[in-house]
């Protein structure tokens, strides 16, 4: 299924779409966004004036964009650079944060995204970026498109685990600033099937001058686990009445719904072009009750998946003021019973898909924390859009583990008490799950402490650094029992860390994600982003800001 980088702006719920090309500003407004004349802090953006919470008016967004040109040195603006607004955040005090993507002579600049900040009074308040230098590359490739496609699909150790690998779908020229200095590159899409049956839709970046592979990024987001069952007991569901019964469709949460794949999987045409897709059959019942609490009834796993979607939706809305994955009130959907003995789950930019596990060591992957994990990949995609490789990829996975865990706590379901184990419910053999946030390295693969090798570790394991930081920030170091599970979090530097509580920690991470992180943010950048977020929320020099610094020190991130 096509990844959602090209989704229309209205779908993203953006306050404005403003385009800036050196010296000229043009702004357009998404329907429903308040308009006001003038620049700076216009009336529509002042607290209490009726502006939709969290959005910035088109006029003000254009004003913020124009300020980027006035600070072209810090923004690394070169001739031929243009910016387009992709998201906005309006603080209660009237401060604005405008996220923008960058192009260079019409080509997307990967890693060139920025977040510009403006005070409530309309003054420049800084810029968040990861781009290290201006883009000045030649835009005529020396390597032909066909050669780049052949290189991307050629056998190598990077793609050893992908069956049926072939270049299909779009190939485009981009400027890749995520692999080092800005480089003209071909972005080649390949498809195949990963070893565990998960579809592969891989983006390979081929240097358009040398023909060397710069990096690869898997766009099918998975939880690196082996399935799970949710024993959540009897849970409330909002369903839709039909002429013959009821559908598992929730009109109160953006029309979210759940379908049954009955063992089917995705074709390459579906993965690439969205054509001939099997989205499954919507789950129905003659009554308002779905499932019987066992795997004998296929509707049971569907009820778990829908419940996870509902709780995750409610968590983001009630706690962070975000309406759905896309932030615009529209829903996504779930597919259950994907493939045969498929022990994974994934987010593909549009929907969540869950396998049934192998039936012995692993049950269906429809646990609450996995639902929160997968949906949070969507939230990340539509905010910071952390690239899914290197340290940004580890932060992407950590973000999903963090908010998947917070969803589990938020649900307050006694059948699945909150803890910092990831996927413990589907682990039928040991009940210990795939990862744990208090001591990530205890699984034998994850990293608890940052090192110079972190960028080269699989993103599901480099996420341990971010998970460990969050646990220490929320709960502190040392031993304690949480949700009936013994936790014990050692620090990397031997220090003692005092936690500030998981709610405060989650608020800090969410603000850092939505206001300060960009696609190329690494762990050092995450430290800066969370420190800024803590200062925003609790004040410079506050206990919370001090705790953020101490928690990063404790995982060796300077």
N, C-alpha and C positions, 0 to 999 in steps of 0.2 A: 504493500500500500504506500502511495506517495507520502513522503514525510511532509510535515506541515510548514516548512520554511516559506512556501509560496502561497500559503493561505491568505485570502484577501484580508485587508486590514479590518474591515467591519467584523469579520469573524473573530478577530483577536480582541474586540472590545476596546479599541484604542480611542483616546480622546481626540487625537488629531493625526493627520498624515501630512507632514510638512517636508518639502524637498528644498535643499539648499545646495546651490552650485556656485562656488566662489563669487561672492558679491551680489548674488540675487537670491531672494527668498520667495518661495511660493508655499502657501499653506492651504490645505483643504480640511474640511471638518467631517467627521463621521456623523451620520444622522443621529440626532438625539443629544449631541454635545452642546453645552451652553456656549453662546457667542457673546463677546463683549468687545467694544472698541478700545483702541489704545494698546499700550504695551506695559511691561512690568506686571504688577499685581492688579489685574483688572477685577471688576466687581464680581464676575462670575466665579472667581477663584478664592474670594475671601470667605473664611468660615462663616456659616450662617446665611450665606447669600443664595442658597438653593442649588449650587453646583453639585452634580452627582459626586458622591464621596469617592475620593481616590482618583479623580480625573482632572486633567488640566485643559482649559479651553484652547481652541485652535489659535486664537490671537496670541495667547501667552506662550504656547508651544513654539510658535514661529519666532517670538521674541527671544526665547531661550536658545533656539537654533542659531539665530543671528549672532548671539553672544559667543558662540563657539568660534565663528570667524574672527571675532575681535581678540580671541585667545588662541590663534592658530598655532602658536609655538607649542603651547602645552597640549593642544589637541592633535599635534603632528599633522597639520593640514598642508598638503602640497597642491600645486595647480592640477586641476582635473578631479579634485576630490568633491564628492557630494555626500550629503547625509539625508536620511529619511527616518522620521519618527516611527518607532515601533511600539512604544509603550510609555505610559506616563503614570506618575504617582504624585498625588497632592496630599500634603500633610495637613493635619487639623489646624496648624498655625498659619497655613497659607504658603509654606515653602513648597517649591516644585522640583521634581526630578524627572527629566525627560531622557528616555533611552532612545538611541539612534543607531541604525546600521550605516555602514560607510561603503561607498563605491569609489573606484578610481578609473577615470576614463570609461565609465559605464560598466566596469567589472566589479562584482562583489568582492569586498575585502574581508576575508575570514579572519577574525581576531581584531578587526578594526572598529568594532562597536564601542560606543561610549555612553556614559550617563552624565548629562550636564545637570548641575544643581544651581538653583536660584533661591535666594532668600524670600521671605514673605513680602519684603519691600521691593523685590524685583532686582536685587543686586546679585552679581555673579558670586557663586559660592563654591566654585571648584568643579573638577571633572574627574570621573572614574574611567580609566582606560587600561588596557594591557598592551596596546601597540607601542613598541619601543622606539620606532623611528618613522620618519615620513616615507610614504610610498612614492618611489620614483622609477619603477621598473618599466622596461619596454613592454608593450602589449602585443607585439607580433611574435607568435611562437616559432621556435626553430624545430620543434618536434610536432609531427603531424598528429591530428586527432586519432587516426586509425592506429598509429604506432602506440599512442598512449593507452588506447583501449586494449591492445594486445599485451602491453606490459602489465596492466592492472589484472588481467585474467590469467597471466602466466603462473605456473606452479612456483611456489616459494614457501618458506617456513611460516610466513605470516598468514597464509591461507590454507595451511595443510589440513585443518579440520573442517573445511567447507567442501561439500560434495556438489558436483554439477556446476562449478563456478564458471560463469560466462558474463561477458560485458553485454548488458542490455539496458535500454532506457537512455536517459539524457547523459551527455558528456559536454561540459561547458568549461570555458576559460574563467579562472578566478585569480585573485591575488591571495596567496596563502601566507598569512602573517602569524599562524599558530605553530609553525614548525621552525621558527627562527626569524631571520630577516625576511621582509616581504619578498615573495617570490612568485613570478608568473607560473601558474600550474594548470594542468588539466584536471578537472574533477570528474572521475569516471565512475559510473554506477555499475556494480556487478551484482548478480543474484546467485543464490545457491541454497544449500541446506546445511546448517551446522550439525555437528556430530550428534547432538541430542534431539534433533528433529526440528529445532527452531529455525524458521526462515532466516536467511541472511540477505540483507540489502546493504552492501558494503560500499562506502565511498573511498576511492583510492585517489590520492593526490600525487600526480606525476609532474615533476619539474619540466616545464615546457621548453627549457633551454638544454638541459642535460639528458632528459629522459629517465632520471632516477626517481624511484618512489620516495616521496617525502614522508608520508604517513598514511595511515588508513583509519577509517572510523566506521564502526558498525552502527547503523541507524535503527536497527531493531533493538529496543531497550529491554533487557531481560533482568530478572532476579536470578542470580547465580545459585540456584538451589534445585531441590528435587521434589517439589510438591508439598502440599499441606492440606489437611482437612480442618474445617472450622467447626468446633463444637460450641457454637454460640447459643445453643438452646433456642427457645421461641423468641423471635425478634420481630419487630414491627416492619411492615413493608407497605409502601403506597403503590397500589396497582390500578390498572385501567379496565373499566368494564367494556365488554364488547357484546354483540348480539347473542353470542353463544357461550360467554363465560367471562374470563378475566385474562388480561395480558400482564406480564411482568414488565410494565412500563410506568415510570414515575413522572407524571406531569409536573410535580412540585419541584423537581430538581432537574430542570432543563430538558425533560423528556428522556432521561437516561433509561436504558432498557437492557435486557439480557437475552441472548439467543443460545440455542443448542446447536453445536457443530456436528454432533453425532459421529465423531471420528474423522471428519474431513479436515484437510489442511489447505494452505494457500498455494495457488499456482504462481508461477513466475510473472505471468501477465497481471495478476492481481497485485503482487508486490511492487511491480514497477509502475504500472499505468492505472491501477484501480479498475481494470477491466475484467469482466467475468469472475468477479469475486464471489466467494461463498461466504456470506455473512451469517449463515445459520438460519434457523427458524426460531422466531420469537417464542419464548416459553409461555405457555397458557395453562389454565386450569379451569375446571367447571365451577370451582368455588374460589373464595378469596384466600384459601390456604394453598401453599406450594411446598412440596417435598414432605418427607416423613422422618427426617433426621438420620437417614442411612443412605449409603451409596446405592442401595438397591433401587431407589427412586432417583432418576436423573435430575429431577427438579430440585433435589436437596442442594447439590453443588451450585445450581443457578441461584437459589435463595441466598446462599453464602456470598456469592459474587455481588448480587444486587445489594445486599446488606452492607458489604464493604464499600460499595460505591456511595450509598446513602450516607454512611457515617463519615466518609472522607469529605464528601460535599459539605456536610454540616460543620465539620471541623474547620475547613478553610473559610467558610462563610462566617461562622460565629466567632472564631478566634482571630482570624486575620482579615476579615472583611472582603475576601475574594469569592466571587460567585462562579464556582465551577473551575475546571481546569483552565479554560480559555479566558476566564475573567470577564465574560460577557453574558453569563447566565445560560449559555447553551450547554447541553449535556453531551456525554460520550456514551459508549455502550460496551457491554461485555460479551465475550464469546466463551462458552464453557464446553467441555468434552472435546477439546481440540486434539486430533491425532489419536494414536494408539500407544498406550504406556508412555505418554509424553510427560516428562518430569520437569516442567518449567512453566514460566508465565512470561508474557511480554507486553510492552506498550509499543505501538507502531506509529504513533503520531495522531491516531484517531480513536483508538479503542484498546481495551484490555483483552487479552486472550489467555485462557487458563487450560493447562493439561490436567489429566486425571491421576498422574503419578503412576507408579508401577503396581499399586495395590498391595504391596507387602511392606517394603521399607518406607514408602511415601504414599500419602493419600492425595486427593485433589488439591491443587495449589490455590485454593480460594480462601485462604485465611485472611483475617482482618488486616494484619500488618503488611501482607503482600499486596492487598488491594490498595492500601494507602501508599505503599512503595511505588507501585506501577503508575497510579494516578499522579503522584508527585513528580515522576519523570515528565509528565505533560506540563505541570506547573513550571518546572525548570525550563523546559523547552520554550515556553511562552513568556519567560522573564529573562533571566541571565543567559539562557541558552548555552550553558556550559558544554563545550565540545566533549565528545565521548571518547577521549583518549588522553594519555598522560595524566598530569595532576588535575587538570580541569575535569577529566573523566572520573577520577576518584572522588572529587567534590560533588559531581553529579550523582554518583551512587550513594555517597554519604548523605546527601540531601534527601534522597528517597528513603534511606534507612531511618534517618532522623524523623521525618514526618510520618513515615509508616508506623514508627514506634509511638509518636505522639497521637496518632489516630487510635491506636490500641488503648492508650491511657484515656483518651477522650471518651471512648465508647463506654468505659466503666462497666464492662460486662463481666460478671463474676465467673462466667464459664470460660473466659479467656482474659485473665487478669493482666494488666499492663506490666511489662518488664522490658529489659534491654536485650533480649534474645530475638534474633531475626529468623522467623520461620519455624519456631518450635512446635507449632500446632501440627504442621504437616509431617514432621519428623516422627514417624510411627515407631522407628527402631529405638531411639534414645530420648526423644523429646527435648534435645538440646539445641536444635535448629542449625542453621548454616553459619551464622556469625553471631558474635556478641559484642556489644558496644563497650562494656566495662573493661574487657581485656581482649581486644581483637586478635592478638597474636596467639592466643590459646588454641585457635583452630588449626595452627600449623602452617597457615598460608598468609593470613592477613598481617598487615603492619600496624603495630601500635604506636610506633615512633617514626617521625619523619627522618629520611636520610637522602643522600644524593641519588639513590637508586629508586626512590619512590615513583618518579615519573615513568620508569620502565616496567612497573609491575602492573598486572591485570587490574582494571579499574575496580573490580569487585573486592580486591585485596588492598589496593592503595587507599580505598575508602576508609580503611581502618583508622587512619590518622585522624580524619575528620570525625568519625564515630567516637573515637577515644576522647578527642577534645570536647565534643558535645556532652558525653557522659560526665566528664570531670567538671565541666561548667555547670551542669544541672545538678549532679549528685555529690560531687567531691570525690576525693580519693579514699581508699580504705574499704573495709568490709561492711556490708549491710544487706538486709533481706528486702527485696522489692517484689511485690506480686507473688510472694511465696517462693521466690527463687533467690539463692545466695549469689550476691554480686561482690566482687572485690577488684578494685581498680588501682593497680600500681602506676606510679608516674615514671617517666623516662629519666628524669633528673633527680629522683629521690625526694622531691619536694612533697609537701602536704597541701592539697588544694581543698578549699571550702566551696561547696556548690551554692548556686543562687536560686535553685529550683528549676524544674524543667519548663514551666510556662515562660519564665523570663528568658531562659536560654533559647527557647523556640522563637520567641518574639524577636530576639536579637538576630538569630539565623535568618528568619524570614525577611527582615528588613535588609540585612546584608545582601541576600539573594536578589531582592527586587529593586534595590536602590543603588547598590555599589558594585556587585559582581558583574563581570562581563564574560564573554564566551571563552576568553583565554586565562581567566583568573586561576592562579596556582595557589599553593598553600600559604606562601608568604602574602600574596594578595588577599587571601581569605582572612588572614590575621588582621590586615589593615581594614578590610571591609567590616568585620565584626566589631572591631574597636570603634570605628566610626558609627556603626549602628547602635552600640551600647551608649556612646556619648549622646547620640540623638535622643534615645529613649529615656535614659536615666541621668544624663548630665556628665560633662567632662569631670574626670576625677572621682566619679561615683564608685561605690562598692562593686557594681556590676561591671563597669569598665575595667577596674583593677582585676576582677576575677577572670575576665576574658583574657587579659594579658597573661595571668598566671596559668590558665589552662593551656594556652598555646605554648608557653615555656615548658610546661610539663610533658608535652608531646614533641619537644625539640623543634618547634617551628618558630623561627626568629623573625 
